[in-house]
Amino acid sequence: MAQLVVRNVESSVKLRLQRRARRNGHSMEEEVRDILRDAVKDEHSQAGLGSECAVLFSKIGIKSDIPELRGHEAKPVGFEK
């Protein structure tokens, strides 16, 4: 694993990091690793639309799986009367 040294961090920032780490039950080092991982996450993952929807809906309490619809032909919508 790589190491990273950050110098000249303000005392107030260090104190807030320590408090945040304590609240989350982490060491300050683990808290900083979590923050850095979140900061560099790819916002546009390579997952499909269904997977993206599942992630979004998981935050609101839907527990069941969303079924896959692979192999179904997409049909264009007709707007003629």
Summary of the structure (lengths in Angstrom):
residues: 81
radius of gyration: 21.5
end to end distance: 63.7
largest distance: 69.5
contacts: 101
relative contact order: 0.06
helix: 44%
strand: 0%
